[in-house]
Amino acid sequence: MAQGSSLPPLKTNKGKWGIILLLLLGTCGTGWLIMQRSEEAEPAVTEAVEPPPPAREQFEPEIEIPEPEPEPAEDGAGGAPEKKARTQRREPIECNGSLAASQIRDAINGAPRKQVQNCYEQRLKDNNLLQGQMTVLITIAQTGAVRNVSVSGSLRDPQVYSCVRRVARSWKFPRPDGGCVRTSVPFTLTPKL
């Protein structure tokens, strides 16, 4: 007779633990690959540095003055004027006059500079981080009055630009020699500490 063992018979798991181990390793490996790919896909965070604007002379002419629109023609029956689509491009008015830079600077450094500062400070109440450069392009008529105004720059605030265009139309300059003058006036606007 065969002698029996006091130990229970061995059970075979037929690779059950091996399959579980392979599944765990596969899950961990997949997770690691996903993390590696997401790290590669994330762009490096860098601070955008805006290149400085090109150097320009302080008062160089740069703007074009459009011609006034012609009055609409009335139809033959004496009724309402006909509306025509604008298809023609206006030719710029030539300004060949001259005005000394010192005369322009003196005129700007008075009330006009304060008016621009007031436009900026009014808007600064709503946006206390507002700051930047602004260039006011003006055409000075032969009488010394401002004929046309446009505003651009890194300030990019439509409310300030609109206010500056409005006040700039009231600025007075000395009479230029030889006709109208186009010039640009730079302003740097930053909050006062």
GROMACS elastic network, one bead per residue, 0.5 to 0.9 nm:
[ bonds ]
;  ai    aj funct       b0    kb
    4     7     6  0.86661   500
    5     8     6  0.75404   500
    5     9     6  0.84794   500
    7    10     6  0.84905   500
    8    11     6  0.88921   500
   12    15     6  0.83199   500
   13    16     6  0.56302   500
   13    17     6  0.74711   500
   14    17     6  0.83860   500
   14    18     6  0.88804   500
   15    18     6  0.50684   500
   15    19     6  0.63266   500
   15    20     6  0.87750   500
   16    19     6  0.53617   500
   16    20     6  0.64629   500
   16    21     6  0.87940   500
   17    20     6  0.50869   500
   17    21     6  0.61328   500
   17    22     6  0.86344   500
   18    21     6  0.50646   500
   18    22     6  0.62068   500
   18    23     6  0.86728   500
   19    22     6  0.50705   500
   19    23     6  0.62022   500
   19    24     6  0.86810   500
   20    23     6  0.51210   500
   20    24     6  0.62633   500
   20    25     6  0.86787   500
   21    24     6  0.51813   500
   21    25     6  0.62288   500
   21    26     6  0.85988   500
   22    25     6  0.51298   500
   22    26     6  0.60617   500
   22    27     6  0.86057   500
   23    26     6  0.50603   500
   23    27     6  0.61504   500
   23    28     6  0.86375   500
   24    27     6  0.51515   500
   24    28     6  0.62004   500
   24    29     6  0.85401   500
   25    28     6  0.51699   500
   25    29     6  0.60427   500
   25    30     6  0.85659   500
   26    29     6  0.50897   500
   26    30     6  0.61020   500
   26    31     6  0.85793   500
   27    30     6  0.51914   500
   27    31     6  0.61833   500
   27    32     6  0.86242   500
   28    31     6  0.51277   500
   28    32     6  0.61776   500
   28    33     6  0.87124   500
   29    32     6  0.50855   500
   29    33     6  0.62478   500
   29    34     6  0.87021   500
   30    33     6  0.51172   500
   30    34     6  0.62266   500
   30    35     6  0.86669   500
   31    34     6  0.51826   500
   31    35     6  0.62671   500
   31    36     6  0.86865   500
   32    35     6  0.51685   500
   32    36     6  0.62246   500
   32    37     6  0.87336   500
   33    36     6  0.50594   500
   33    37     6  0.62032   500
   33    38     6  0.86263   500
   34    37     6  0.51993   500
   34    38     6  0.61723   500
   34    39     6  0.86208   500
   35    38     6  0.51696   500
   35    39     6  0.61893   500
   35    40     6  0.86511   500
   36    39     6  0.52150   500
   36    40     6  0.63005   500
   36    41     6  0.86848   500
   37    40     6  0.50298   500
   37    41     6  0.60591   500
   37    42     6  0.87008   500
   38    42     6  0.62167   500
   39    42     6  0.54097   500
   39    43     6  0.84200   500
   40    43     6  0.75237   500
   42    45     6  0.85947   500
   43    46     6  0.87961   500
   46    49     6  0.89531   500
   49    52     6  0.89939   500
   50    53     6  0.86804   500
   51    54     6  0.87329   500
   52    55     6  0.84684   500
   53    56     6  0.86482   500
   56    59     6  0.83636   500
   56    60     6  0.77655   500
   57    60     6  0.58296   500
   58   101     6  0.84930   500
   58   183     6  0.86303   500
   58   184     6  0.70220   500
   58   185     6  0.67994   500
   58   186     6  0.71118   500
   59   101     6  0.67051   500
   59   104     6  0.84366   500
   59   182     6  0.85939   500
   59   183     6  0.52101   500
   59   184     6  0.50988   500
   59   185     6  0.62357   500
   59   186     6  0.84123   500
   60   182     6  0.74986   500
   60   183     6  0.52657   500
   60   184     6  0.59939   500
   60   185     6  0.87312   500
   61   137     6  0.79429   500
   61   138     6  0.84767   500
   61   139     6  0.84987   500
   61   181     6  0.74047   500
   61   184     6  0.62562   500
   62   137     6  0.69421   500
   62   138     6  0.85876   500
   62   182     6  0.64705   500
   62   183     6  0.64158   500
   62   184     6  0.68472   500
   63    92     6  0.89617   500
   63   137     6  0.61840   500
   63   138     6  0.71104   500
   63   139     6  0.74158   500
   63   148     6  0.87263   500
   63   149     6  0.84658   500
   63   150     6  0.78531   500
   63   182     6  0.64593   500
   63   183     6  0.76125   500
   63   184     6  0.82302   500
   64    91     6  0.87555   500
   64    92     6  0.53885   500
   64    93     6  0.68597   500
   64    94     6  0.82227   500
   64   139     6  0.82908   500
   64   148     6  0.86274   500
   64   182     6  0.82060   500
   65    91     6  0.85278   500
   65    92     6  0.54973   500
   65    93     6  0.56615   500
   65    94     6  0.82690   500
   65   139     6  0.74678   500
   65   147     6  0.82147   500
   65   148     6  0.64964   500
   65   149     6  0.88469   500
   66    69     6  0.86983   500
   66    90     6  0.61694   500
   66    91     6  0.69913   500
   66    92     6  0.57163   500
   66    93     6  0.68485   500
   66   148     6  0.87091   500
   67    70     6  0.88645   500
   67    90     6  0.64111   500
   67    91     6  0.73131   500
   67    92     6  0.71678   500
   67    93     6  0.70791   500
   69    72     6  0.86946   500
   70    73     6  0.87638   500
   72    81     6  0.58654   500
   72    82     6  0.63582   500
   72    83     6  0.66184   500
   72    84     6  0.76990   500
   73    80     6  0.88918   500
   73    81     6  0.55030   500
   73    82     6  0.60976   500
   73    83     6  0.81458   500
   74    77     6  0.80551   500
   74    78     6  0.62494   500
   74    79     6  0.65335   500
   74    80     6  0.61005   500
   74    82     6  0.59361   500
   75    78     6  0.58077   500
   75    79     6  0.59755   500
   75    80     6  0.67883   500
   75    81     6  0.59495   500
   75    82     6  0.62017   500
   76    79     6  0.74534   500
   77    80     6  0.87400   500
   78    81     6  0.82903   500
   79    82     6  0.87626   500
   84    87     6  0.87810   500
   86    89     6  0.80960   500
   90    93     6  0.89974   500
   94   180     6  0.80800   500
   94   181     6  0.89667   500
   95    98     6  0.87295   500
   95   139     6  0.82805   500
   95   140     6  0.89906   500
   95   141     6  0.87441   500
   95   178     6  0.86314   500
   95   179     6  0.62367   500
   95   181     6  0.53784   500
   95   182     6  0.66861   500
   96   177     6  0.87541   500
   96   178     6  0.64134   500
   96   179     6  0.58541   500
   96   180     6  0.63414   500
   96   181     6  0.65367   500
   96   182     6  0.86731   500
   97   142     6  0.78691   500
   97   176     6  0.58786   500
   97   177     6  0.52639   500
   97   181     6  0.51306   500
   97   182     6  0.84669   500
   98   176     6  0.54164   500
   98   177     6  0.52402   500
   98   178     6  0.65182   500
   98   179     6  0.73939   500
   98   180     6  0.75114   500
   98   181     6  0.59759   500
   98   182     6  0.88431   500
   99   102     6  0.84368   500
   99   103     6  0.67956   500
   99   104     6  0.71397   500
   99   174     6  0.78118   500
   99   175     6  0.77406   500
   99   176     6  0.50104   500
   99   177     6  0.65567   500
   99   181     6  0.70419   500
  100   103     6  0.52556   500
  100   104     6  0.65785   500
  100   105     6  0.87260   500
  100   176     6  0.85039   500
  101   104     6  0.51057   500
  101   105     6  0.60389   500
  101   106     6  0.85241   500
  102   106     6  0.60044   500
  102   107     6  0.85377   500
  103   106     6  0.51489   500
  103   107     6  0.62129   500
  103   108     6  0.86600   500
  103   173     6  0.76859   500
  103   174     6  0.71093   500
  104   107     6  0.51701   500
  104   108     6  0.61718   500
  104   109     6  0.86079   500
  104   173     6  0.68212   500
  104   174     6  0.80044   500
  104   183     6  0.87978   500
  104   185     6  0.88464   500
  105   108     6  0.51430   500
  105   109     6  0.60149   500
  105   110     6  0.89101   500
  105   185     6  0.85785   500
  106   109     6  0.52897   500
  106   110     6  0.68623   500
  107   110     6  0.59209   500
  107   111     6  0.80508   500
  107   112     6  0.75411   500
  107   171     6  0.81434   500
  107   172     6  0.71983   500
  107   173     6  0.59530   500
  107   174     6  0.80408   500
  108   111     6  0.70640   500
  108   112     6  0.52362   500
  108   113     6  0.58008   500
  108   171     6  0.81695   500
  108   172     6  0.89327   500
  108   173     6  0.84807   500
  108   185     6  0.82886   500
  109   112     6  0.65624   500
  109   113     6  0.54154   500
  109   114     6  0.80388   500
  110   113     6  0.60229   500
  110   114     6  0.70503   500
  111   114     6  0.51671   500
  111   115     6  0.61485   500
  111   116     6  0.87758   500
  111   171     6  0.83335   500
  112   116     6  0.62712   500
  112   117     6  0.86002   500
  112   167     6  0.77059   500
  112   168     6  0.71315   500
  112   170     6  0.87760   500
  112   171     6  0.65364   500
  113   116     6  0.52252   500
  113   117     6  0.62160   500
  113   118     6  0.86622   500
  113   187     6  0.85566   500
  114   118     6  0.60966   500
  114   119     6  0.86734   500
  115   118     6  0.50408   500
  115   119     6  0.62965   500
  115   120     6  0.86938   500
  115   163     6  0.89620   500
  115   164     6  0.76125   500
  115   167     6  0.68028   500
  115   168     6  0.84340   500
  116   119     6  0.51239   500
  116   120     6  0.63165   500
  116   121     6  0.86810   500
  116   160     6  0.83503   500
  116   163     6  0.79719   500
  116   164     6  0.58112   500
  116   167     6  0.77293   500
  116   168     6  0.83972   500
  116   187     6  0.84877   500
  117   120     6  0.50786   500
  117   121     6  0.60586   500
  117   122     6  0.85938   500
  117   189     6  0.76201   500
  118   121     6  0.50338   500
  118   122     6  0.60579   500
  118   123     6  0.86722   500
  119   122     6  0.54123   500
  119   123     6  0.66488   500
  119   124     6  0.87506   500
  119   159     6  0.83234   500
  119   160     6  0.56545   500
  119   161     6  0.83923   500
  119   162     6  0.89279   500
  119   163     6  0.58152   500
  119   164     6  0.64797   500
  119   167     6  0.88356   500
  120   123     6  0.53615   500
  120   124     6  0.60686   500
  120   125     6  0.89916   500
  120   130     6  0.85266   500
  120   131     6  0.87765   500
  120   159     6  0.88577   500
  120   160     6  0.57997   500
  120   161     6  0.89413   500
  120   163     6  0.85880   500
  120   164     6  0.86223   500
  120   189     6  0.72759   500
  120   190     6  0.88375   500
  121   125     6  0.65512   500
  121   191     6  0.80006   500
  122   125     6  0.56841   500
  122   126     6  0.77125   500
  122   160     6  0.83572   500
  123   126     6  0.55209   500
  123   127     6  0.64229   500
  123   128     6  0.82478   500
  123   130     6  0.80448   500
  123   157     6  0.86664   500
  123   159     6  0.72250   500
  123   160     6  0.66130   500
  124   129     6  0.73697   500
  124   130     6  0.61390   500
  124   131     6  0.85883   500
  124   191     6  0.76521   500
  125   128     6  0.60516   500
  126   130     6  0.89478   500
  127   130     6  0.56297   500
  128   131     6  0.85447   500
  128   191     6  0.75229   500
  129   190     6  0.86600   500
  129   191     6  0.77602   500
  130   155     6  0.72557   500
  130   157     6  0.83130   500
  130   189     6  0.83059   500
  130   190     6  0.72943   500
  130   191     6  0.75826   500
  131   154     6  0.83161   500
  131   155     6  0.59021   500
  131   188     6  0.79265   500
  131   189     6  0.54026   500
  131   191     6  0.68647   500
  132   153     6  0.75509   500
  132   154     6  0.53337   500
  132   156     6  0.80741   500
  132   187     6  0.85528   500
  132   188     6  0.60284   500
  132   189     6  0.54363   500
  132   190     6  0.65495   500
  133   152     6  0.84735   500
  133   153     6  0.54342   500
  133   154     6  0.51620   500
  133   155     6  0.54760   500
  133   156     6  0.87999   500
  133   186     6  0.72595   500
  133   187     6  0.58343   500
  133   189     6  0.61203   500
  133   190     6  0.87122   500
  134   151     6  0.69043   500
  134   152     6  0.56871   500
  134   154     6  0.63528   500
  134   155     6  0.60268   500
  134   156     6  0.82376   500
  134   161     6  0.85416   500
  134   185     6  0.83892   500
  134   186     6  0.58536   500
  134   187     6  0.51435   500
  134   188     6  0.63377   500
  134   189     6  0.75422   500
  135   150     6  0.83543   500
  135   151     6  0.57398   500
  135   152     6  0.54011   500
  135   153     6  0.57402   500
  135   184     6  0.63365   500
  135   185     6  0.55440   500
  135   187     6  0.60977   500
  135   188     6  0.87104   500
  136   149     6  0.69227   500
  136   150     6  0.59330   500
  136   152     6  0.67475   500
  136   153     6  0.86814   500
  136   161     6  0.89489   500
  136   164     6  0.81333   500
  136   165     6  0.81074   500
  136   168     6  0.84772   500
  136   183     6  0.83763   500
  136   184     6  0.55150   500
  136   185     6  0.50857   500
  136   186     6  0.63292   500
  136   187     6  0.78609   500
  137   148     6  0.81248   500
  137   149     6  0.56671   500
  137   150     6  0.51691   500
  137   151     6  0.61207   500
  137   152     6  0.81759   500
  137   182     6  0.73581   500
  137   183     6  0.58697   500
  137   185     6  0.63731   500
  137   186     6  0.86922   500
  138   146     6  0.66976   500
  138   147     6  0.74017   500
  138   148     6  0.56080   500
  138   150     6  0.66172   500
  138   151     6  0.87307   500
  138   168     6  0.81612   500
  138   169     6  0.88431   500
  138   181     6  0.82463   500
  138   182     6  0.57828   500
  138   183     6  0.55813   500
  138   184     6  0.61735   500
  138   185     6  0.79098   500
  139   145     6  0.85316   500
  139   146     6  0.58061   500
  139   147     6  0.54241   500
  139   148     6  0.51676   500
  139   149     6  0.66915   500
  139   180     6  0.68194   500
  139   181     6  0.55676   500
  139   183     6  0.64624   500
  139   184     6  0.87687   500
  140   143     6  0.78113   500
  140   144     6  0.57011   500
  140   145     6  0.57083   500
  140   147     6  0.57376   500
  140   148     6  0.75315   500
  140   172     6  0.85265   500
  140   173     6  0.73517   500
  140   175     6  0.83978   500
  140   176     6  0.77575   500
  140   179     6  0.88282   500
  140   180     6  0.54735   500
  140   181     6  0.50627   500
  140   182     6  0.62304   500
  140   183     6  0.79564   500
  141   144     6  0.53405   500
  141   145     6  0.54454   500
  141   146     6  0.59658   500
  141   147     6  0.56242   500
  141   148     6  0.87246   500
  141   175     6  0.78323   500
  141   176     6  0.76796   500
  141   179     6  0.69897   500
  141   181     6  0.66672   500
  141   182     6  0.88294   500
  142   145     6  0.74846   500
  142   174     6  0.89607   500
  142   175     6  0.57616   500
  142   176     6  0.57306   500
  142   177     6  0.76136   500
  142   178     6  0.76778   500
  142   181     6  0.77975   500
  143   146     6  0.87033   500
  143   172     6  0.89378   500
  143   173     6  0.83165   500
  143   174     6  0.78109   500
  143   175     6  0.53417   500
  143   176     6  0.75415   500
  143   179     6  0.87313   500
  143   180     6  0.82871   500
  144   147     6  0.88708   500
  144   171     6  0.86562   500
  144   172     6  0.57553   500
  144   174     6  0.51731   500
  144   176     6  0.66353   500
  144   180     6  0.82715   500
  145   169     6  0.76976   500
  145   170     6  0.74197   500
  145   171     6  0.66301   500
  145   172     6  0.51561   500
  145   173     6  0.63285   500
  145   174     6  0.84752   500
  145   175     6  0.82642   500
  146   149     6  0.74412   500
  146   168     6  0.72180   500
  146   169     6  0.53707   500
  146   170     6  0.69079   500
  146   171     6  0.62905   500
  146   172     6  0.68121   500
  146   173     6  0.78951   500
  147   169     6  0.71138   500
  147   180     6  0.88492   500
  148   165     6  0.88633   500
  148   168     6  0.88522   500
  148   169     6  0.72618   500
  149   164     6  0.89234   500
  149   165     6  0.59183   500
  149   166     6  0.86276   500
  149   168     6  0.69542   500
  149   169     6  0.70076   500
  150   161     6  0.83752   500
  150   164     6  0.89763   500
  150   165     6  0.65568   500
  151   161     6  0.59694   500
  151   162     6  0.83295   500
  151   164     6  0.76974   500
  151   165     6  0.69263   500
  152   155     6  0.78761   500
  152   156     6  0.72711   500
  152   161     6  0.76096   500
  153   156     6  0.63094   500
  153   186     6  0.89516   500
  154   157     6  0.86750   500
  155   158     6  0.89588   500
  155   160     6  0.85985   500
  155   161     6  0.87735   500
  155   188     6  0.88925   500
  155   189     6  0.79350   500
  156   160     6  0.83961   500
  156   161     6  0.78365   500
  157   160     6  0.55198   500
  157   161     6  0.62233   500
  157   162     6  0.86750   500
  158   162     6  0.59532   500
  158   163     6  0.85261   500
  159   162     6  0.51561   500
  159   163     6  0.62109   500
  159   164     6  0.86195   500
  160   163     6  0.51429   500
  160   164     6  0.61059   500
  160   165     6  0.85880   500
  161   164     6  0.51459   500
  161   165     6  0.61292   500
  161   166     6  0.86105   500
  162   165     6  0.51619   500
  162   166     6  0.62377   500
  162   167     6  0.88172   500
  163   166     6  0.51165   500
  163   167     6  0.63083   500
  163   168     6  0.85042   500
  164   167     6  0.52491   500
  164   168     6  0.58292   500
  164   169     6  0.86589   500
  165   168     6  0.51935   500
  165   169     6  0.65466   500
  166   169     6  0.57377   500
  166   170     6  0.76441   500
  167   170     6  0.56038   500
  167   171     6  0.71599   500
  168   171     6  0.52930   500
  168   172     6  0.88897   500
  169   172     6  0.85376   500
  173   176     6  0.82134   500
  175   179     6  0.86431   500
  175   180     6  0.86784   500
  176   179     6  0.62232   500
  176   180     6  0.64638   500
  176   181     6  0.68422   500
  177   180     6  0.79827   500
  177   181     6  0.88069   500
  178   181     6  0.88378   500
